[in-house]
Amino acid sequence: MEKFGKSQSVKRVEDLRFLTGEGRYVDDIAPKGALRGFVVRSNVAHGTIETLDVTEARDSDGVHLVLTLAELEAAGLRVGMDATVVTNRDGTKGAAPERPILARGRVRFVGEAIAFIVADTIAQAKDAAEMIEIEIDDLDAHVALSPGGAQLHEEAPDNIAFDFGFGDADGVDAALETAAHVITVPMHDNRIIVNSMEPRGCFAEPEGTRLHVSVNGQGVWGTRDNIAKFLNLDKADVRATNPDVGGGFGMKAMEYPETFLCAYAARVLDRVVAWMSDRSEAMQSDNAGRDLTSTATLGFDGNHRLTAYKVDTIANMGAYNSEYGQPIQTELFSKVLPGVYDIQTVFMRTLGIYTNTTQVDAYRGAGRPEAIFVLEHTMDVAAREMGVDPWDLRRRNFIKPDQFPYMSASKQPYDVGDFERVLSRIEDQADRSGFAARRTASEAAGKLRGQGLCYYIESILGSPSETARVDFNADGTASIFVGTQSGGQGHETVFAQFLSDQTGIPADKIAVIQGDSDLIATGGGTGGSRSVTVQNTATLATVDAMIDGFSAFLADQEGVPAKDVSFDDERFRIAGSNLTPTMLEVADMARAAGRDDLLSVSKRIKLEQRSFPNGAHVSEVEVDPETGVVTVERYTVIDDFGNLINPMLAEGQVHGGVVQGIGQALCERVVYDADGQLLTASFMDYAMPRADDVPMMYFDTEATPSLYNPMGMKGCGEAGTVGALAAITNAVQDALWDRGVRGVQMPFTPHRVWKMLQDVAA
């Protein structure tokens, strides 16, 4: 194999096994003879369980176990699921009602788990489910995104989960009172279902006195710790693994009831127990994304400089707190609240509301796409209402290069940036000067054409700490053990590529080991665009330790001072000697000398600051006024990701994120009726983006390397989604503005767009 060079666009090595059916996904690798679990779920959004009789189901053919909450509590298990809560404006903590693993006397959303059946086959488990006698006395459902209504939890009067505030409320109000221009824009960020290609699944198997739990998640250490807590075990008695994962997007970053249920059933039965979701079940039980309504207000002085920014948001939590649900639309939203603009007077208030719907939590970007969508759409509308160019308004308010390092109003220390350079580059690349001619051509064809700009910034999230370990194997290969988890991003390629770049070890002799809590003691998992930046910083520290150890060893072997040994990224050089061994050759020498201490090297690092990817998206859409159909005709992205390891993989991440943004903007939308019934529980009713919804995209970068890590990287995993929502929305608004349409709202389905046009024509 050709040696990887620095910043080369190397093809993904893992794709060969994925494309030839050799992927090791959780349902593929469940041990032969595993018992199968089935979850009995509520078909009522809100009600009291009057009868739950599982006697007949327990006697059904092939059934080994039927669990309800009563059995779990009788076994002394910890049945409440953990969740993070935020601090309210008054200093109290957000509501923390119990979220039981199985329903406790009451159901609160369609799809809530009531019982768990374990049988020889899934068909037998489903047959047994039909024998369970369940009577649920309906209660009024609360699905409106507003306080009040039928109360879900005693701990949350008016169904308010939290009342969060950030910033200077009085200062904002005072600035708005004296502003020359005040622009207020309401908007809704529609709920989506994540729909990862591989639905959720897991299996649990006894391993002597220990328990092995395999789950297709985004890291293993939280699963290990939570399973141990649930089963009252020592963490050392639980092994958690992640095999190949077919997409996670934040939805798989947290725990779900099924993992706990499989783990307990495996312990009770001393058998392997596996569970796999089907698509409609996933749509009812997976954490959803977005679902918030915001009203944004911008104040400008007479020169169109920002003087104040205020956001009031109501965010849907679903029926319970998910693991990270409360921080998403509060703390994470606030991190990029002022975006790329030089504005210090800001305030946001967010009310979290419980509703009789599935939980809402992280979805690609987790709070940052939501915040940037609100700000960038409001900036665009403000420009139109003030009669100024949207591009010029942004330029006028950018943080300038000489202002860095810059402490944002969100208390985020932006290290570097050159937003004007990126914007100028995309202005040329998107052929802004040719847009007028393209619009004229569209009008001649009876279409409306619009162009939309979004300039985003995001903050890398997740744990700032990570560990890397490199082992030199007796067969002449090396293994790198990482604390992140691939869900399709190409980790096996990029981590091997980076280690090869730094050591000269051929990439095809490097195995990337991930997702096993026995092999990797600690790790931060994958989420918040952290993986490459944090993991490779740990790898760099490990390589430095390897070089130091091997250099000292060679100096001792050759009888020279350590300062006379150097390493040039491929070979060691020894002054006065023609010996130039590679790192693998030195490892063989160390093994022969009995220096096993040099053959496994590990380092743990902590980044003191996060990096801040940023960039510009420009979309062009055509609207057919006769049908309301919106077509994305052109899409251009120029990002500042700092230094790149593999530009092709970065581009692929952006493509995927943009497609998810286009899907939400054009067609994806979760719909519940007034009784809390999910009306979009299959792909017949829930519209996913298709190939013809997405144009060919142009992607490139204009780097300002980060100062906060030694490689100058910034992260790229979520950037595509962060920029796409406002870019599409602003393009649709531009297309419809001259027809008198104001207040466009996603998703831009044909009927919705057609109705907007009809309403202004009436």
WORADA-V722788 format. One line per field, one symbol per residue. ss: DSSP state (H for helix, E for strand, L for the rest). phi: phi as a letter, one per 40 degrees, with the letter a starting at -180 (. if undefined). burial: I if it has 9 or more other ideal C-beta (glycine too) atoms within 8 Angstrom, else O. Layout:
ss=???
phi=???
burial=???
//
This chain:
ss=LLLLLLLLLLLLLLHHHHHLLLLLEHHHHLLLLLEEEEEEELLLLLEEEEEEELHHHHLLLLEEEEELHHHHHHLLLLLELLLLLLELLLLLELLLLLLELLLLLEELLLLLEEEEEEELLHHHHHHHHLLLEEEEEELLLLLLLLLLLLLLLLLLHHHEEEEEEEELHHHHHHHHHHLLEEEEEEEEELLELLLLLLLLEEEEEEELLEEEEEELLLLLHHHHHHHHHHHLLLHHHEEEELLELLLLLLLLLLLLHHHHHHHHHHHHHLLLEEEELLHHHHHHHLLEELLEEEEEEEEELLLLLEEEEEEEEEEEEELLLLLLHHHHHHHHHHHLLLLLELLLLEEEEEEEEELLLLLELLLLLLLHHHHHHHHHHHHHHHHHHHLLLHHHHHHHHELLHHHLLEELLLLLEELLLLHHHHHHHHHHHLLHHHHHHHHHHHHHLLEEEEEEEEEEELLLLLLLEEEEEEEELLLLLEEEEELLLLLLLLHHHHHHHHHHHHHLLLHHHEEEELLELLLLLLLLLLLLLLHHHHHHHHHHHHHHHHHHHHHHHHHHHHLLLHHHEEELLLEEEELLLLLLLEHHHHHHHHHHLLLHHHLEEEEEEELLLLLLLEEEEEEEEEEELLLLLEEEEEEEEEEELELLLLHHHHHHHHHHHHHHHHHHHHLLLLLELLLLLELLLLLLLLLLLLHHHLLLEEEEELLLLLLLLLLLELLLLLHHHHHHHHHHHHHHHHHHHLLLLLLLLLLLLHHHHHHHHHHHHL
phi=.cccbcfccccccccdcccbgbcbccccbdddgccbbbccbcbbcaacccbabbdcccccdgcbabbbddcccccgccccccacbbccccgccccbccbccbdbgabbachccbabbbacbcccccccdccccbbbccbccbbccacggdccbccbdfgccabcbahbccccdccccbccbbbbbcabbccbbcfddcccaaabbcbgccbbbbacbbibcccdcccccccfbcdccbbbbbccbcgbfgcccbcbdccccccccccccfbcbbbbccccccccbcdcbggabbbbbbbbcccgccbaabbbbbbccgcbccdbdccdcbccdccbdcfbbcbbbbabbbccbcbcaddbacaehfgcccccdccccccccdccccgbccccccdcbdccdccccbccccgbcccaiaccccccccccccfccccdcccccccccgbbbbbbbbbbabbcbgccbabbbbbccccgbbbbbbcbacbhcgdcccccccccdcbgcdccbbbcbagacccbcaacgbigfcdccccccccccccdccccccccccccccgbcdccbbbbgbbcbbdgbccbcccccccccccccgcccccabbabbbccbcbbdaibbbbbbbbcccbgcbbccaabbbbbbgcbcbdcccccccdcccccccdccbacacbbcccgcccbbaccbbcccbdccbccbbbabbcbdcccaccgcbgacbcdcdccccccccccdccccccgcbgcbccccdcccdcdcccccc
burial=OOOIOOOOOIOIIIOOOIOOOOIOIIOOIIOOOIIIIIIIIIOIIIIOIOOIOIOIIIOIOIIIIIIIIOOIIOOOIOIOIOIIIIOIOOOOOIIOIOOIIIIOOIIIIIIIIIIIIIIOOOOIIIIIIOIIOIOIOOIOIIIOIOOOIIIIIOOIOOIIIIIIIIIOIOIIIOIIOOIOIIIOIIIIIIIIIIIIOIIIIIIIIIOOOIIIIIIIIIIIIIIIIIIIOIIOIOOOIIIIIIIIIIIIIIIIIIIOIIIIIIIIIIIOIOIIIIIIIOIOIIIIIIIIIIIIIIIIIIIIIOOIOIIIIIIIIIIIIIIIIIIIIIIIIIIIIIIIIIIIIIIOIIIIIIIIIIIIIIIIIIIIIIIIIIIIIIIIIIIIIIIIOIOOOIIIIIIIIIIOOOOIOIOIIIOIIIIIIIIIOIIOIIIOIIOIOOIOOIIOOIIOOOIIIIIIIIIIIIIIIIOOIIIIIIIIOOOOOIIIIIIIIIIOIIIIIIIIIIIIIIIIIIIOIIOIIIIIIOOIOOIIIIIOIIIIIIIIIIIIIIIIIIIOIIIIIIIOOIOIOOOIIOIOOOIIIIOOOOOOIIIIOIIIIIIOOOIOOIIIIIIIIOIOOIIIIIIIIIIIIIIIIOOIOIOIOIIIIIIIIIIIIIIIIIIIIIIIIIIIIIIIIIIIIIOIOOOIOIOIIIOOOIOIIOOOIIOOIIIIIIIIIIOIIOIIIIIIIIIIIIIIIIIIIIIIIIIIIOIOIOOIOIIIIIOIIIIIIOOIOO
//
